[in-house]
């Protein structure tokens, strides 16, 4: 219990320093951006590793199915980058969910058709 209390006190102390020190908000934003970039780099590395492991299966899909799969992944990435703009209004939220759903269905259909044969 005391270690949990100590850890909470450390986190609250760091948060207080960020709020009270002039320019602390900018430093927090910089640190947040660095963590976000590291997170994206890990996802990129993960995607690259999966691509390398399943390269033979991707090549065996055929040109049409592979193109559908790559377009679906590209649409997901493009939609996620437009998240802040799409999530403002109700129409944008609906469009966001519909586009992600359609891309997910396309990827699922390609995978299902590849496993059927």
ChimeraX commands (.cxc) that place a marker at each C-alpha (Angstrom):
marker #1 position 0.00,0.00,0.00 radius 0.5
marker #1 position 2.80,2.42,0.77 radius 0.5
marker #1 position 4.46,1.84,-2.61 radius 0.5
marker #1 position 1.18,2.66,-4.37 radius 0.5
marker #1 position 0.81,5.81,-2.30 radius 0.5
marker #1 position 4.41,6.75,-3.08 radius 0.5
marker #1 position 3.88,6.21,-6.82 radius 0.5
marker #1 position 0.71,8.30,-6.80 radius 0.5
marker #1 position 2.57,11.07,-4.96 radius 0.5
marker #1 position 5.37,10.99,-7.56 radius 0.5
marker #1 position 2.89,11.25,-10.43 radius 0.5
marker #1 position 1.03,14.10,-8.72 radius 0.5
marker #1 position 4.32,15.88,-8.03 radius 0.5
marker #1 position 5.37,15.65,-11.69 radius 0.5
marker #1 position 1.93,16.86,-12.77 radius 0.5
marker #1 position 2.18,19.81,-10.36 radius 0.5
marker #1 position 5.61,20.73,-11.74 radius 0.5
marker #1 position 4.26,20.68,-15.28 radius 0.5
marker #1 position 1.34,22.92,-14.34 radius 0.5
marker #1 position 3.27,25.35,-12.12 radius 0.5
marker #1 position 6.52,25.83,-14.05 radius 0.5
marker #1 position 6.25,28.48,-16.77 radius 0.5
marker #1 position 6.36,26.78,-20.16 radius 0.5
marker #1 position 5.59,23.42,-18.57 radius 0.5
marker #1 position 2.64,22.90,-20.87 radius 0.5
marker #1 position 4.91,23.14,-23.89 radius 0.5
marker #1 position 7.31,20.67,-22.34 radius 0.5
marker #1 position 4.44,18.31,-21.61 radius 0.5
marker #1 position 3.24,18.63,-25.21 radius 0.5
marker #1 position 6.74,17.90,-26.48 radius 0.5
marker #1 position 7.03,14.84,-24.25 radius 0.5
marker #1 position 3.58,13.67,-25.35 radius 0.5
marker #1 position 4.52,14.06,-29.01 radius 0.5
marker #1 position 7.73,12.07,-28.42 radius 0.5
marker #1 position 5.78,9.26,-26.76 radius 0.5
marker #1 position 3.20,9.32,-29.58 radius 0.5
marker #1 position 5.93,9.10,-32.23 radius 0.5
marker #1 position 7.54,6.19,-30.40 radius 0.5
marker #1 position 4.14,4.49,-30.28 radius 0.5
marker #1 position 3.68,4.99,-34.02 radius 0.5
marker #1 position 7.19,3.71,-34.68 radius 0.5
marker #1 position 6.42,0.53,-32.75 radius 0.5
marker #1 position 3.23,0.04,-34.80 radius 0.5
marker #1 position 5.21,0.59,-38.00 radius 0.5
marker #1 position 7.79,-1.96,-36.92 radius 0.5
marker #1 position 5.01,-4.40,-36.04 radius 0.5
marker #1 position 3.36,-3.94,-39.45 radius 0.5
marker #1 position 6.71,-4.42,-41.21 radius 0.5
marker #1 position 7.38,-7.60,-39.23 radius 0.5
marker #1 position 3.95,-8.98,-40.08 radius 0.5
marker #1 position 4.47,-8.12,-43.74 radius 0.5
marker #1 position 7.83,-9.92,-43.80 radius 0.5
marker #1 position 6.40,-13.00,-42.04 radius 0.5
marker #1 position 3.39,-13.26,-44.36 radius 0.5
marker #1 position 4.95,-12.08,-47.61 radius 0.5
marker #1 position 4.40,-15.42,-49.37 radius 0.5
marker #1 position 0.70,-15.49,-48.42 radius 0.5
marker #1 position 0.26,-11.89,-49.60 radius 0.5
marker #1 position 1.87,-12.69,-52.94 radius 0.5
marker #1 position -0.36,-15.72,-53.37 radius 0.5
marker #1 position -3.54,-13.63,-53.01 radius 0.5
marker #1 position -3.44,-12.43,-56.58 radius 0.5
marker #1 position -3.27,-8.89,-57.84 radius 0.5
marker #1 position -6.94,-7.97,-57.36 radius 0.5
marker #1 position -7.32,-9.24,-53.80 radius 0.5
marker #1 position -3.96,-7.84,-52.78 radius 0.5
marker #1 position -4.93,-4.43,-54.19 radius 0.5
marker #1 position -8.23,-4.50,-52.28 radius 0.5
marker #1 position -6.38,-5.37,-49.08 radius 0.5
marker #1 position -3.79,-2.62,-49.55 radius 0.5
marker #1 position -6.45,-0.04,-50.42 radius 0.5
marker #1 position -8.43,-1.04,-47.32 radius 0.5
marker #1 position -5.34,-0.56,-45.13 radius 0.5
marker #1 position -4.62,2.78,-46.81 radius 0.5
marker #1 position -8.21,3.96,-46.28 radius 0.5
marker #1 position -7.99,3.05,-42.59 radius 0.5
marker #1 position -4.74,4.97,-42.20 radius 0.5
marker #1 position -6.10,7.99,-44.08 radius 0.5
marker #1 position -9.30,7.97,-42.06 radius 0.5
marker #1 position -7.40,7.75,-38.78 radius 0.5
marker #1 position -5.28,10.74,-39.75 radius 0.5
marker #1 position -8.48,12.74,-40.38 radius 0.5
marker #1 position -9.94,11.72,-37.01 radius 0.5
marker #1 position -9.80,15.18,-35.45 radius 0.5
marker #1 position -11.59,16.77,-38.42 radius 0.5
marker #1 position -14.19,14.05,-38.88 radius 0.5
marker #1 position -15.09,13.68,-35.22 radius 0.5
marker #1 position -16.31,17.31,-34.93 radius 0.5
marker #1 position -19.84,16.92,-36.27 radius 0.5
marker #1 position -22.43,14.18,-36.37 radius 0.5
marker #1 position -22.06,13.67,-40.12 radius 0.5
marker #1 position -18.32,13.32,-39.74 radius 0.5
marker #1 position -18.73,10.72,-37.00 radius 0.5
marker #1 position -21.10,8.71,-39.16 radius 0.5
marker #1 position -18.77,8.99,-42.17 radius 0.5
marker #1 position -15.80,8.00,-40.01 radius 0.5
marker #1 position -17.52,4.87,-38.76 radius 0.5
marker #1 position -18.92,3.94,-42.18 radius 0.5
marker #1 position -15.55,4.30,-43.92 radius 0.5
marker #1 position -13.77,2.28,-41.22 radius 0.5
marker #1 position -16.51,-0.34,-41.36 radius 0.5
marker #1 position -16.31,-0.60,-45.16 radius 0.5
marker #1 position -12.52,-0.90,-45.09 radius 0.5
marker #1 position -12.71,-3.52,-42.35 radius 0.5
marker #1 position -15.30,-5.47,-44.32 radius 0.5
marker #1 position -13.14,-5.33,-47.46 radius 0.5
marker #1 position -10.12,-6.66,-45.58 radius 0.5
marker #1 position -12.24,-9.36,-43.93 radius 0.5
marker #1 position -13.72,-10.38,-47.29 radius 0.5
marker #1 position -10.25,-10.73,-48.82 radius 0.5
marker #1 position -9.00,-12.82,-45.92 radius 0.5
marker #1 position -12.13,-14.99,-45.94 radius 0.5
marker #1 position -11.94,-15.60,-49.69 radius 0.5
marker #1 position -8.24,-16.46,-49.44 radius 0.5
marker #1 position -8.87,-19.04,-46.71 radius 0.5
marker #1 position -11.76,-20.60,-48.59 radius 0.5
marker #1 position -9.52,-22.01,-51.31 radius 0.5
marker link #1:1,2 radius 0.2
marker link #1:2,3 radius 0.2
marker link #1:3,4 radius 0.2
marker link #1:4,5 radius 0.2
marker link #1:5,6 radius 0.2
marker link #1:6,7 radius 0.2
marker link #1:7,8 radius 0.2
marker link #1:8,9 radius 0.2
marker link #1:9,10 radius 0.2
marker link #1:10,11 radius 0.2
marker link #1:11,12 radius 0.2
marker link #1:12,13 radius 0.2
marker link #1:13,14 radius 0.2
marker link #1:14,15 radius 0.2
marker link #1:15,16 radius 0.2
marker link #1:16,17 radius 0.2
marker link #1:17,18 radius 0.2
marker link #1:18,19 radius 0.2
marker link #1:19,20 radius 0.2
marker link #1:20,21 radius 0.2
marker link #1:21,22 radius 0.2
marker link #1:22,23 radius 0.2
marker link #1:23,24 radius 0.2
marker link #1:24,25 radius 0.2
marker link #1:25,26 radius 0.2
marker link #1:26,27 radius 0.2
marker link #1:27,28 radius 0.2
marker link #1:28,29 radius 0.2
marker link #1:29,30 radius 0.2
marker link #1:30,31 radius 0.2
marker link #1:31,32 radius 0.2
marker link #1:32,33 radius 0.2
marker link #1:33,34 radius 0.2
marker link #1:34,35 radius 0.2
marker link #1:35,36 radius 0.2
marker link #1:36,37 radius 0.2
marker link #1:37,38 radius 0.2
marker link #1:38,39 radius 0.2
marker link #1:39,40 radius 0.2
marker link #1:40,41 radius 0.2
marker link #1:41,42 radius 0.2
marker link #1:42,43 radius 0.2
marker link #1:43,44 radius 0.2
marker link #1:44,45 radius 0.2
marker link #1:45,46 radius 0.2
marker link #1:46,47 radius 0.2
marker link #1:47,48 radius 0.2
marker link #1:48,49 radius 0.2
marker link #1:49,50 radius 0.2
marker link #1:50,51 radius 0.2
marker link #1:51,52 radius 0.2
marker link #1:52,53 radius 0.2
marker link #1:53,54 radius 0.2
marker link #1:54,55 radius 0.2
marker link #1:55,56 radius 0.2
marker link #1:56,57 radius 0.2
marker link #1:57,58 radius 0.2
marker link #1:58,59 radius 0.2
marker link #1:59,60 radius 0.2
marker link #1:60,61 radius 0.2
marker link #1:61,62 radius 0.2
marker link #1:62,63 radius 0.2
marker link #1:63,64 radius 0.2
marker link #1:64,65 radius 0.2
marker link #1:65,66 radius 0.2
marker link #1:66,67 radius 0.2
marker link #1:67,68 radius 0.2
marker link #1:68,69 radius 0.2
marker link #1:69,70 radius 0.2
marker link #1:70,71 radius 0.2
marker link #1:71,72 radius 0.2
marker link #1:72,73 radius 0.2
marker link #1:73,74 radius 0.2
marker link #1:74,75 radius 0.2
marker link #1:75,76 radius 0.2
marker link #1:76,77 radius 0.2
marker link #1:77,78 radius 0.2
marker link #1:78,79 radius 0.2
marker link #1:79,80 radius 0.2
marker link #1:80,81 radius 0.2
marker link #1:81,82 radius 0.2
marker link #1:82,83 radius 0.2
marker link #1:83,84 radius 0.2
marker link #1:84,85 radius 0.2
marker link #1:85,86 radius 0.2
marker link #1:86,87 radius 0.2
marker link #1:87,88 radius 0.2
marker link #1:88,89 radius 0.2
marker link #1:89,90 radius 0.2
marker link #1:90,91 radius 0.2
marker link #1:91,92 radius 0.2
marker link #1:92,93 radius 0.2
marker link #1:93,94 radius 0.2
marker link #1:94,95 radius 0.2
marker link #1:95,96 radius 0.2
marker link #1:96,97 radius 0.2
marker link #1:97,98 radius 0.2
marker link #1:98,99 radius 0.2
marker link #1:99,100 radius 0.2
marker link #1:100,101 radius 0.2
marker link #1:101,102 radius 0.2
marker link #1:102,103 radius 0.2
marker link #1:103,104 radius 0.2
marker link #1:104,105 radius 0.2
marker link #1:105,106 radius 0.2
marker link #1:106,107 radius 0.2
marker link #1:107,108 radius 0.2
marker link #1:108,109 radius 0.2
marker link #1:109,110 radius 0.2
marker link #1:110,111 radius 0.2
marker link #1:111,112 radius 0.2
marker link #1:112,113 radius 0.2
marker link #1:113,114 radius 0.2
marker link #1:114,115 radius 0.2
marker link #1:115,116 radius 0.2
marker link #1:116,117 radius 0.2
view
